[in-house]
Amino acid sequence: MIEPAPDTVDEGFVLEAAAPDLRRAIELLFFAYRDFTGEADRLLERYGFGRAHHRVIYFVGRHPGISVSGLLDILKITKQGLSPVLGQLMRDGFVVGRPDRVDRRRRRLYLTEEAQALERQLTARQSTRLAAAFACAGPEAADGFTRVLEAMVAADDRHRVAPAPPTEGPLSVP
């Protein structure tokens, strides 16, 4: 079981006890995130999209039929923050909104075929980078990395992350 460490750690102790290791980890996260998103950013630029568009495409793709309020909950942004991005995706034919079957005032969001293809390309690029890193680090390190990421996610959001596939031992890497 992963404990909600980020909300319960004594910050003073952490900074004094492990500052060099933590600062290195922070730098690695910054550089890894830059490189993890870099290829996707270049592909998104062809469409006039950015990272906010990528997040919407990704999560609407993962949760077809998600409501706008459900998407706002996942992204932790305001309606005003989502509106220009979602509006562009809808105008450009990447996301469609359909009325909810029960409450016709509520809109359910879906990716169009073009957006599904784009989402697959973006995810394939990021999956390739992640799989290569997992293969380089080895199964035990990959499993540990995944556990660290899980521990970094706020406890009340962990249910939103896809469950780990059943495995026998460390995370399997290609």
trRosetta pair geometry for C-beta under 8 A, 3 or more apart (Angstrom, degrees):
i j d omega theta_ij theta_ji phi_ij phi_ji
2 147 6.6 -172 -95 -161 113 77
2 150 4.7 -125 -82 123 168 113
2 151 4.9 -140 -167 -81 113 73
2 158 7.3 174 73 -122 127 152
3 8 7.5 -61 149 39 110 140
3 151 7.0 20 62 -131 57 101
4 7 5.2 -10 143 33 109 110
4 8 6.3 98 98 -8 82 111
4 151 7.8 171 -118 -159 24 66
4 154 7.3 29 -140 -161 109 45
4 155 3.8 -42 -88 -51 124 123
5 8 6.1 -92 -144 50 32 95
5 9 5.8 38 173 -45 79 108
5 151 5.3 18 22 177 118 111
6 9 6.7 -45 -137 8 23 112
6 151 7.4 141 -26 147 89 76
6 152 6.3 78 -48 -137 130 49
6 154 7.4 -78 61 -93 131 59
7 154 7.7 69 -40 -132 119 78
7 155 7.4 -71 12 -4 133 112
9 13 7.5 -129 173 65 81 106
9 14 5.5 42 156 -48 123 133
10 13 4.1 55 93 13 112 116
10 14 6.6 164 86 -16 59 85
11 14 5.7 -57 -146 36 33 112
11 15 6.2 29 160 -17 68 108
12 15 6.1 -59 -147 37 27 107
12 16 6.4 16 160 -9 64 112
13 16 6.1 -67 -148 43 27 103
13 17 5.6 10 166 -11 69 121
14 17 6.2 -64 -131 43 22 102
14 18 6.2 -48 -167 44 60 100
14 22 6.6 78 164 -63 98 161
15 19 5.5 39 -173 -83 53 99
15 22 7.6 -94 -105 58 46 150
16 19 6.9 -2 -111 -33 10 107
18 21 4.7 -51 -179 50 95 112
18 22 5.1 95 115 -25 95 103
19 22 5.9 -65 -138 43 25 106
19 23 5.9 24 166 -20 66 110
20 23 5.9 -55 -141 37 26 109
20 24 6.3 28 158 -19 62 106
21 24 5.7 -55 -150 35 30 112
21 25 6.4 29 152 -19 64 106
22 25 5.5 -52 -147 37 35 112
22 26 6.3 38 152 -22 66 102
23 26 5.5 -49 -147 34 34 114
23 27 6.5 35 153 -17 64 103
24 27 5.7 -54 -150 37 32 111
24 28 6.3 34 151 -20 65 105
25 28 5.5 -52 -146 36 32 113
25 29 6.4 36 152 -21 64 102
26 29 5.7 -52 -152 33 32 112
26 30 6.6 33 151 -19 64 103
27 30 5.6 -53 -150 34 35 112
27 31 6.3 24 157 -10 68 107
28 31 6.0 -59 -143 44 30 104
28 32 5.7 29 159 -19 67 113
29 32 5.8 -55 -135 42 26 109
29 33 6.0 28 162 -20 63 109
30 33 6.0 -59 -148 36 23 109
30 34 6.5 26 154 -21 61 107
31 34 5.5 -51 -149 33 33 115
31 35 6.4 21 158 -9 66 108
32 35 6.0 -62 -147 44 30 103
32 36 5.7 34 154 -25 67 112
33 36 5.5 -53 -136 38 29 114
33 37 6.1 12 167 -4 65 112
34 37 6.6 -73 -150 45 19 96
34 38 6.1 40 152 -51 61 105
35 38 5.3 -34 -139 4 33 125
35 129 7.1 178 133 -161 95 144
36 40 7.9 -1 139 7 57 117
36 126 6.1 53 -175 -136 82 96
36 129 6.0 177 -118 107 63 147
36 130 7.4 50 -127 -64 107 88
37 40 5.4 -70 -159 51 51 112
37 41 5.5 61 145 -35 83 104
37 51 6.4 3 -164 -104 135 116
37 54 7.9 147 -145 79 98 168
37 126 7.9 14 -89 -99 41 114
38 41 5.6 -53 -147 29 27 114
38 42 6.7 25 158 -18 62 102
39 42 5.9 -53 -154 32 34 110
39 43 6.7 29 151 -13 65 105
39 125 4.5 -147 115 170 131 134
39 126 7.4 -173 67 -66 113 62
39 129 7.2 177 16 -43 136 133
40 43 5.8 -58 -152 39 35 109
40 44 6.1 35 152 -20 69 109
40 51 8.0 80 109 -105 115 73
40 54 5.9 71 155 -124 126 148
40 122 4.8 62 -130 -148 104 93
40 125 5.9 171 -68 82 74 132
40 126 6.1 6 -51 -54 123 106
41 44 5.7 -58 -145 39 29 112
41 45 6.4 41 154 -32 64 101
41 50 7.4 9 -135 -146 83 58
41 51 6.8 -24 -96 -64 91 86
42 45 5.7 -44 -151 21 31 118
42 46 7.7 42 150 -26 56 93
43 46 6.1 -44 -170 14 40 115
43 47 7.9 18 144 -1 62 102
43 118 7.6 161 146 -156 118 88
43 121 6.3 -167 -170 126 156 120
43 122 6.3 -161 82 -88 142 79
43 125 7.0 -176 -15 -12 143 159
44 47 6.0 -68 -165 43 45 103
44 49 4.1 -96 -175 86 94 97
44 50 6.2 127 133 -98 135 15
44 51 7.4 142 73 -65 172 39
44 53 6.2 148 -157 75 123 120
44 54 5.7 -67 -85 -61 144 105
44 122 7.4 48 -59 -99 94 123
45 48 7.4 40 -167 -79 38 23
45 49 7.3 -113 -69 56 22 59
45 50 8.0 48 -81 -87 64 58
47 53 7.7 -153 96 131 121 157
47 92 7.3 101 179 165 104 154
47 118 7.3 16 -44 -126 155 147
48 88 7.8 -123 110 178 109 134
48 92 7.9 -170 63 -95 115 153
49 53 3.6 -98 -163 71 109 159
49 54 6.8 127 141 -46 119 71
49 57 8.0 30 -176 -23 156 133
49 88 7.7 165 -100 119 81 131
49 89 7.9 59 -109 -84 120 87
50 53 5.6 110 52 11 50 100
50 54 7.3 -91 122 -6 37 95
51 54 5.1 -49 -148 32 40 118
51 55 6.5 42 154 -21 69 99
52 55 5.8 -49 -151 32 33 111
52 56 6.7 31 152 -15 63 104
52 81 8.0 -132 -142 162 138 90
52 85 4.6 -109 129 -101 116 148
53 56 5.8 -57 -152 38 33 109
53 57 6.1 32 153 -17 68 108
53 85 5.6 -155 -78 -160 64 102
53 88 7.1 -65 -98 86 116 121
53 89 6.2 158 -140 -70 93 109
54 57 5.8 -56 -145 40 29 110
54 58 6.0 31 156 -22 65 109
54 122 6.3 -178 -140 -161 103 155
55 58 5.7 -53 -143 36 28 112
55 59 6.2 10 165 -5 65 110
55 75 6.0 103 141 -113 131 110
56 59 6.4 -65 -142 45 25 96
56 60 5.9 20 164 -13 66 113
56 71 6.9 40 -130 -168 79 133
56 75 7.5 -4 -79 -74 69 144
56 82 7.4 127 -91 -148 122 91
56 85 5.7 165 -23 135 146 120
56 86 6.1 -165 -143 -84 152 75
56 89 6.1 -136 108 -29 139 161
56 95 7.0 -57 145 -57 116 149
57 60 6.2 -59 -138 42 23 105
57 61 6.0 25 159 -20 61 114
57 89 7.1 -165 -68 -128 85 139
57 94 6.7 -50 -99 159 106 127
57 95 7.6 -130 -96 -61 65 107
57 111 6.6 75 -151 -106 72 120
57 115 5.7 -146 -135 -170 104 104
57 118 6.5 -61 -168 100 151 113
57 119 5.1 -160 154 -84 105 97
57 122 7.2 89 102 27 132 155
58 61 5.8 -68 -156 39 23 112
58 62 6.3 16 154 -15 65 109
58 119 6.4 154 -94 -138 48 104
58 122 7.3 -102 -77 102 95 136
58 123 7.3 131 -119 -71 94 101
59 62 5.4 -48 -137 39 38 110
59 63 6.0 -9 171 23 69 107
59 66 6.9 -32 141 20 90 169
59 71 6.1 133 110 -130 128 85
59 74 5.4 157 -152 111 152 153
59 75 7.0 -138 17 -57 162 93
60 63 6.6 -77 -134 64 24 75
60 64 7.0 60 166 -99 64 47
60 66 6.0 -129 -117 38 59 119
60 71 6.9 1 -72 -101 82 127
60 95 5.9 -17 151 -118 174 116
60 109 4.9 -81 -129 125 117 117
60 110 6.9 161 171 -131 109 13
60 111 5.4 135 115 -51 109 88
60 115 7.7 -15 89 144 124 141
61 64 7.2 4 -147 -63 25 79
61 111 5.1 20 -84 -25 77 147
61 115 7.3 -150 -72 136 105 99
61 116 6.5 141 -120 -114 109 64
61 119 4.3 142 -77 -158 162 166
62 162 7.5 -114 -158 -57 124 111
63 66 4.0 61 115 -57 114 118
63 70 7.0 -127 133 132 148 131
63 71 7.9 -174 75 -82 129 77
63 74 7.8 -179 13 -46 150 157
64 109 8.0 -132 -152 99 43 61
64 110 5.3 39 -155 -119 89 82
64 111 7.1 -85 -103 16 92 85
65 108 4.4 -15 -154 -176 62 124
65 109 7.2 147 -134 57 8 48
65 110 6.4 23 -61 -73 51 91
66 70 4.5 -130 -171 89 91 128
66 71 5.3 107 129 -56 126 87
66 74 7.9 -27 -166 -4 149 137
66 108 7.0 132 61 -155 23 70
66 109 5.4 -31 67 51 77 101
67 70 4.4 100 52 3 79 103
67 71 7.0 -143 94 -3 44 84
67 100 7.2 2 -96 -73 106 123
67 106 5.7 -34 -128 -180 121 112
67 107 6.9 121 -143 77 68 54
67 108 6.1 -51 -85 -100 60 59
67 109 7.3 133 -125 1 13 92
68 71 5.7 -55 -151 37 33 112
68 72 6.3 37 150 -21 66 104
68 79 7.4 52 153 -121 120 94
68 82 7.2 145 -165 118 95 150
68 86 7.4 49 -124 -142 102 171
68 97 7.9 6 -54 -121 104 126
68 106 8.0 -152 21 -161 91 74
68 107 5.9 45 -25 66 108 102
68 109 6.8 107 -69 -35 62 120
69 72 5.4 -49 -146 35 35 115
69 73 6.5 42 152 -24 64 101
70 73 5.6 -50 -152 31 33 114
70 74 6.7 30 152 -16 64 103
71 74 5.8 -54 -150 36 34 109
71 75 6.1 15 159 -4 69 113
71 82 6.8 116 114 -138 114 149
71 86 7.9 105 112 -86 155 132
71 109 6.6 16 -43 26 139 149
72 75 6.1 -65 -137 49 27 99
72 76 7.8 98 166 -77 55 15
72 77 6.3 -111 -143 66 71 66
72 78 7.4 15 -148 -153 116 14
72 79 6.4 -25 -100 -74 142 65
72 82 6.0 -93 -91 -27 86 151
73 76 7.4 15 -179 -70 27 56
74 160 5.9 162 -117 -161 92 147
75 82 6.8 120 73 -86 151 111
77 81 3.9 -109 170 88 115 138
77 82 5.6 136 97 -50 118 87
78 81 4.6 102 54 3 76 101
78 82 7.1 -149 95 -1 42 86
79 82 5.8 -59 -146 41 33 107
79 83 6.1 51 154 -45 66 102
80 83 5.8 -36 -141 10 29 122
81 84 8.0 -67 -177 27 27 92
81 85 7.7 3 147 5 60 116
82 85 5.9 -79 -161 49 44 106
82 86 5.2 27 158 -13 86 119
83 86 6.2 -61 -133 44 22 103
83 87 5.8 26 166 -24 62 114
84 87 5.6 -56 -141 38 26 116
84 88 6.4 27 160 -19 63 105
85 88 6.1 -56 -153 34 27 107
85 89 6.5 23 153 -15 63 108
86 89 5.6 -55 -146 39 34 111
86 90 6.2 31 155 -18 67 107
86 95 6.6 -72 -155 75 73 152
86 109 7.8 -78 -145 -114 118 140
87 90 5.8 -59 -147 38 28 108
87 91 6.2 26 156 -16 66 108
88 91 5.7 -55 -141 40 31 109
88 92 5.9 17 162 -8 66 114
89 92 6.1 -62 -138 47 24 103
89 94 4.4 -81 -165 69 81 113
89 95 4.2 40 129 10 114 113
89 115 7.3 62 -168 -103 106 136
90 93 7.9 47 178 -66 28 23
90 94 7.4 -87 -68 54 25 70
90 95 5.1 -59 -77 77 67 90
90 96 6.9 112 -131 -100 84 34
90 97 6.6 -15 -114 -11 131 101
93 112 5.7 -23 161 9 73 167
93 114 6.4 46 119 43 100 139
93 115 8.0 -160 124 -36 59 101
94 111 6.8 -32 167 -145 68 74
94 112 5.8 -126 -145 28 24 108
94 114 6.3 -93 -106 91 67 102
94 115 3.9 110 -166 -78 78 116
94 118 7.2 -32 -136 33 117 144
95 109 5.7 -10 -173 -164 114 102
95 110 7.0 148 -157 76 64 39
95 111 6.2 -43 -100 -102 65 48
95 112 7.0 -120 -68 -12 17 86
95 115 6.3 81 -61 -72 59 169
96 109 7.4 153 80 -150 41 53
96 110 5.3 -21 62 64 89 92
96 112 6.0 94 -20 -65 103 89
97 107 3.9 -1 -175 -176 117 126
97 108 6.8 143 -157 66 61 37
97 109 5.6 -28 -99 -93 73 65
97 110 7.8 163 -90 20 26 75
98 107 6.9 129 60 -157 27 70
98 108 5.2 -31 66 62 82 94
98 110 6.6 16 1 3 111 119
99 104 4.5 7 -176 -149 132 68
99 105 7.7 50 -142 -13 97 11
99 106 7.2 100 -159 73 59 53
99 107 6.6 -52 -96 -104 40 56
99 108 7.4 24 119 13 11 90
100 103 4.7 12 81 62 133 70
100 104 6.5 -142 60 -88 72 25
100 105 7.7 -23 34 57 110 45
100 106 4.0 13 -6 79 135 102
100 107 7.1 -113 -29 -77 83 9
100 108 5.5 117 -82 -35 68 103
102 106 8.0 4 72 42 80 125
103 106 4.4 53 96 7 109 112
111 115 3.8 -135 -164 97 96 120
111 116 4.9 130 118 -60 127 74
111 119 6.3 -38 -139 -16 164 139
112 115 4.8 95 49 10 71 102
112 116 7.1 -128 97 -7 37 87
113 116 5.5 -52 -147 33 33 114
113 117 6.5 34 154 -19 65 102
114 117 5.8 -54 -153 34 32 111
114 118 6.5 30 150 -17 64 106
115 118 5.5 -52 -146 38 36 112
115 119 6.1 40 153 -22 67 103
116 119 5.6 -50 -145 35 31 113
116 120 6.5 34 153 -20 63 103
117 120 5.7 -52 -151 34 32 112
117 121 6.6 32 151 -18 64 104
118 121 5.7 -54 -150 36 34 111
118 122 6.3 32 154 -17 68 106
119 122 5.8 -55 -145 38 31 110
119 123 6.0 25 159 -14 66 111
120 123 6.0 -59 -141 43 27 107
120 124 6.0 32 157 -25 64 109
121 124 5.7 -54 -144 33 27 113
121 125 6.6 27 157 -19 62 104
122 125 6.0 -57 -155 33 29 109
122 126 6.6 15 155 -7 64 109
123 126 5.9 -60 -145 45 33 105
123 127 5.7 37 155 -24 69 110
124 127 5.6 -54 -139 38 27 113
124 128 6.3 34 158 -26 62 104
125 128 5.9 -52 -152 29 27 112
125 129 6.9 23 153 -14 61 105
126 129 5.8 -53 -151 36 36 110
126 130 6.2 32 153 -15 68 109
127 130 5.7 -59 -143 43 31 109
127 131 5.9 32 158 -21 68 109
128 131 5.9 -54 -141 37 25 110
128 132 6.4 27 157 -19 61 107
129 132 5.9 -57 -151 35 27 110
129 133 6.5 24 153 -16 63 107
130 133 5.7 -56 -149 38 33 110
130 134 6.2 33 153 -19 66 106
131 134 5.6 -52 -145 37 32 112
131 135 6.2 33 155 -20 65 106
131 173 6.7 148 -156 -158 69 85
131 174 5.4 13 -171 26 121 117
132 135 5.7 -53 -146 37 30 111
132 136 6.3 31 154 -19 64 107
133 136 5.6 -55 -147 37 31 113
133 137 6.1 18 159 -10 67 112
133 142 7.9 134 112 -100 78 94
134 137 6.0 -63 -141 45 27 102
134 138 8.0 -113 172 54 54 13
134 139 7.6 44 173 -97 94 43
134 141 7.8 178 -143 89 54 90
134 142 3.9 51 -143 -104 94 131
134 145 7.7 -132 -100 46 81 141
134 171 7.0 -91 -154 112 128 123
134 173 4.1 -166 131 -115 111 126
134 174 7.8 84 85 25 117 72
135 138 7.9 37 -176 -71 24 31
135 173 5.0 180 -79 152 61 127
135 174 6.3 -49 -73 71 119 70
137 141 3.6 -115 154 94 108 139
137 142 5.8 140 83 -54 114 73
137 145 7.1 57 109 -27 163 134
138 141 4.9 84 63 16 83 105
138 142 6.8 -149 96 -10 38 92
138 173 7.5 -165 -167 24 20 147
139 142 5.6 -56 -142 37 30 113
139 143 6.2 31 159 -19 66 105
139 169 7.4 32 144 129 139 102
139 170 3.7 112 142 110 104 129
139 171 5.7 -174 -161 68 75 63
139 172 6.6 -8 -123 -107 116 27
139 173 5.5 -148 -86 5 73 105
140 143 5.7 -53 -150 36 31 112
140 144 6.3 32 151 -18 64 107
140 170 4.8 -86 -82 -106 51 151
141 144 5.5 -54 -147 39 33 113
141 145 6.2 39 153 -24 66 104
142 145 5.6 -49 -147 33 30 114
142 146 6.5 31 153 -18 62 104
142 170 6.9 101 62 166 91 107
142 171 4.4 -116 109 75 106 128
142 173 5.4 150 -17 -60 167 122
143 146 5.8 -54 -151 35 31 111
143 147 6.5 31 150 -19 63 106
143 170 4.2 -118 -25 -151 141 81
143 171 4.0 176 -75 -6 76 96
144 147 5.6 -55 -150 36 33 113
144 148 6.4 36 151 -22 66 102
145 148 5.6 -51 -151 32 33 112
145 149 6.5 32 152 -16 65 103
146 149 5.7 -52 -150 36 33 111
146 150 6.4 37 151 -21 65 105
146 164 7.3 97 154 -104 141 121
146 171 5.9 118 2 -65 142 149
147 150 5.5 -50 -147 35 33 114
147 151 6.4 33 154 -18 65 105
148 151 5.7 -58 -151 37 31 110
148 152 6.5 30 151 -22 64 107
149 152 5.6 -57 -149 34 33 113
149 153 6.8 38 153 -27 65 98
150 153 5.9 -50 -155 23 34 111
150 158 6.6 59 -164 -130 83 113
150 161 7.2 -153 -114 79 81 164
153 157 5.4 -118 170 86 99 106
153 158 5.3 125 105 -86 122 74
153 161 6.3 -29 -146 -36 177 137
154 157 4.5 69 68 13 93 109
154 158 7.4 -141 90 -34 47 76
155 158 6.0 -32 -153 -7 35 116
156 159 7.9 -39 179 14 39 101
157 160 5.2 -41 -176 21 70 121
157 161 7.5 72 136 -26 79 92
158 161 5.8 -47 -162 20 49 112
164 167 7.4 -67 151 2 107 105
167 170 7.4 -68 133 97 140 21
167 171 6.6 166 7 -110 176 36
167 172 5.9 -164 -127 -20 128 98
